[in-house]
Amino acid sequence: MFYRFIKCFDKQISISNSVFSGQSFMWNKLTTDSDYFYSLINNTVVFIKHISENTIEVYSSDNTIDGLVITDYITRYFTLDVDHDTCFPHDFQDYYPEVWRLIQPYLSTKILRQDPFSTMITFMCAQGIGMQLIRRQVELIAKNYGEEITVAFSGKQITLHRFPDPITLARADPEELRYCTNNNRVRAANIVLASKAVAEGRVDLAGLTDRTIPLALLQETLSGIQGIGYKIADCIALFGLGRFDAFPVDNHVRQYLATWFNMPQASRELSPRNYLLLQRGAQSIFNPDLAGYAGHILFHCWRKEARGMIRF
């Protein structure tokens, strides 16, 4: 049984740009003409599509998630409480008119408030490889270690898998897990160690959602986990802990900081020191409290407009 909801919003939202922008690897699109996107969110099966630019239709296997009615949860999940205009200073378009023109179609890209643990593990899978391969790793981890759920929707039988919890992955054999991590033994071993740290309470992901924790301390805490560096730590903070001030820097971000903002440090090697310098530079360009939010909009725009990349 599915519950159906219709929700109108004051702000535009692009479901496609949001779920296929490199921040989540657990959304799919029905291979029909129905235009539904679907995923498991906190063990609830959710199908969602646009009715108009500001109106969405949602089908869900439960009528609440985490005690919130679906429409309220979806509003929170897609961060529709955040105004994208506040990501950029009021004079941004005057200083960077060409960048402002390019990002207009991408301003409806919304950061997702995702589960911290699955976000941590999926970004540990995301080191130095393309997004299709990242999605494949995440899919294999869920398929091999998560509970299977099959539902009927829009005339199709759809099988999904819950992402495994920390205890399950903490018990995984790294030699078996490596078949889910592109045969990367080190990555598999690090995922097991990180899962043990969460399962045993040595890393309190729920506690790290406290916004009074300084960003530098949050970054230091997460990067202290074996297999997690600054970039992955900032991705966990931004996409899993709701820290929209966290600004992950990868080669795409470094390239747009060099090309669009003439940042001299961006032409140098991405060392830990230079990484932090680029972060500080970015926070001086964007609204510091939402620098990561703005950065992800630009990241998605750069990949599509400047690099012509279509796979997410």
N, C-alpha and C positions, 0 to 999 in steps of 0.2 A: 504494500500500500504506500502511495506517495501523497504528501500534502502539497497543495499548489498555492503559491503566493504571488501576488503582483506588487511591485514596489516602484514608486516614482521618486526621483531624486532632484534636488535643486541643481546639482552639478552633473556634468557629463562624465560618464565612465565608459571606458573601452574594456570589455571583458577580455578580448583577445590580446590587446597590448598588455594588459595587467598580468594574465596568467602565462603568456608566452613571451616574456621579456627577460628571462634569465634569472628570475628570483624564486621560482618554484618549478619543480620537475615532476609534479604528481597530478597535473591536470591534463585532460585529453579532450578531444572533440569527437563527437559522434561521426562515424563515416557514412552519414546520410545527408540529406538536404535540410535537416531540421535545425542546424545551427546551434545545437546545445553543446555546452562545455560541461564536463563532469569530473568529479573527484570525490574522495572520502575526506570529510572534514570532521575531525574529532569523532571518528567512527560513524558519522552520518553520511549517507550517500546524497550528494547534491548535484542536480542538473540545473543549469542556468543559461538563459539566452536573452538577447535584447529584443524588446518589442519596439522601442524607439531609442534615441540617443540617451534619454533620461529615464527610461522605464525598462525594468527587467522582469522576467518571469522566472520563478524558482520552483522546482519540485524537489522535495526532500523526504527521506525515509523516516524522519522524526519531525515533529512540529516545533521542537526546541533544540538548541545546542548550548551546552553550558548554562542552562537555565534561562536563556534568552529566546524569545520567539524568533523564528528564522529571519524575518525581515530586519529585526534589530541586530541579529548576529551578522548578517550579510553586510549591513551598514558598517559595523565595526570591522569585520574581516577585510573589506575592501577600503578601509580607512576613508570613508566618505565624510568623516568628521574633520578631515584635513583639507583645507582649501589650497589647491596647488598654486594659486597666485601668491600665497604667502611664502612659498619656497624661494622666490626670487625677490631681491630688493626692488623698490618701485622704479629705480632708474636703470635696471638691468637692460631693458630693451633699448635705452638710449646709448648705453656703452657697447652693447653687443647686438645690434639690430639684425644682422644676418643669422646669428644663432637663434635669436628670438623668433625669426621667421621660420626657421627649420623645425623648431620644437613645437610649433602650434598643433600639428596633428597628434602629438604625443602627450599633450598636457592632460589628457584623460586617462593616462596610465596611472594606476593606483598601486601603491605599495600594499602588499598583503600582510596582515597580522597572522603569522603562521605559528605552528607548534614549535617551541624552542628545540626540543630534542631531535625531531626529524629534520629540522633546518640545519642543526649542527652536523648531523651525519651526511645529509645530502651535499653540503658544501665541502665536507671532507672528501667527497667523491669528485669534486669539481676542480681538482688541481691540474692545470695545464692541459686540459682536453676540451674538445668541442661539446656543445650542449646536447647533441643527439646521443653521444656516448655517456654523458652524465645521466641523462634520462634512462638509458639502458641499464646502467648500474643501479640506480634507485629502484627501477622496476624489478630487477632481479633480487635485490635485497628484500623488497616487500613480498615478492612471490615465494621466495624460499624460506622466509622467516616470519611472515605475517599471516594472519587469518584470512582465508578466502571468503569473499562475499559475492553471490551472484544475484542479480536483479533483472527483472524484465522492464524495459522502458522503450517507448516509441517503436514497438514491434521487434525489439532486439533483446537477446540475452547478453548481458554485460557482466563480466567478471572483474572484480576489483580485489585488491589485497590491502588490508590494514598495514600501516607501517609498524614494524616491530617495536616493542617497548625497550627501555634500557636493559632490563633484566634479561630479556631474550637475547639481545645482541651481546651482552656481557658474557653469556654462556657459549657463544658461538666459537667454533674452532676456526682460527685464522686460516688454516690450510683449506678448509671448505669455503670460508667466506671469500677467499681470493677469487673464486670463480665468478663472484658477483662484482668484483672491483677491477675488472679488466686484467685479471691475473696479477694484480699488484699486491704482493705479499706484505710489503711494508704498510700500505694503505689499509689492508684488511686488519693487520695487527693493531694499528693505531685506532681504528674504529672500535675494536674490542676493548682496548684500554680506555678510550673515552667513555664508552658505554658503562664500563665498570665504575669509572669515577662518578658518573651520574647515579647509577644504581646504588652505590654505596654511600651516597650523600656527600662525597668529597667535592663535587661540583653541584651547586644548588642553582639550577637554571631558573626555577621559579623566583628565587630570591634576587637573581640578577635582573629581573624586570623592574626593580626599584629604580626609579628615575633620579633619585638623589645620589646614586653611585656615580662618581665622576667618570666620564667617558674613558679617560686614560687608564683608570683603575680597572674598568670593565674590560678594556682591550688587553691589559696586562694579565688579568685573571684568565681570560679565554685563551690567549696565546701561550699560557703556561701549560696547556694540555698538549701532550705529544701529538704531532701531526697537524697542529693548528698554528698558523702564523698570523701576522697582523691582518692580512686581507680576509682570511676565513673568519677570524674573530669579528671583524667589522661586518661581514655578511650575516653572521649569526645575530649580532646586535641589531642590525637594521631590519632584517626580515623575520627574525624569530623572537626578538625581545622588545620590539617597538621603539628602538632608539633611532629616531629619524635624523639625529645629529651624527650618527656613525657614517663615515664616508669611505667605503671600500675602494681601493685603487688597484686595478689590474692594468694590463697593457692597453686595452681599449680606452680606459679612463685616462691613462697617461697620455695617449695619443690625442684625445680631444682637448685635454688641458694644454697641450703644446700647440695644437692647430687652431683651436677656437679662442684660447685665452692667452696665448703667447707666454706661457709660464716657463721660464728658463730651466727650472729643475726637471721639467718633464722630458727633456732631451737626454737626461742622464740615466744611468742604470737604476733599476728599481730596488735599491738597497733598503734595509730597514730605516736608515737615517733619512734617505731621500723620500721614502714612503711617508714618513711623518711630516716632512717639509711640504709635500704635495697636499696632504690633508689640510694643513694649516692654511696653505694658499687657497684651497677650494673654499674653506670656511670663511675666508675674507671676501669671496665673490658672491656666495649665496647667503641666504638667511642661516646663520650658524645652527640654530635649533632644528632646521630642516635641510641641512646641507646634503645628507645622504638621500633624502627624498628627491631633491632636485638632481642630484648626481645620477640617480637611477633613470630618471626621465631622459637625461642627456645620454646616458649609456645606451639606452634602447634606440634613441634617435641616431646616435653615431653609428651603431652597427647596421642599421637599416639604410640610412641616408648616405653616409660617407663611405661605408664599406660594402653596401649592397648585400648584406647577409640576410638570409631568409629563414634559416633553421634555428629554432629555439626549443 
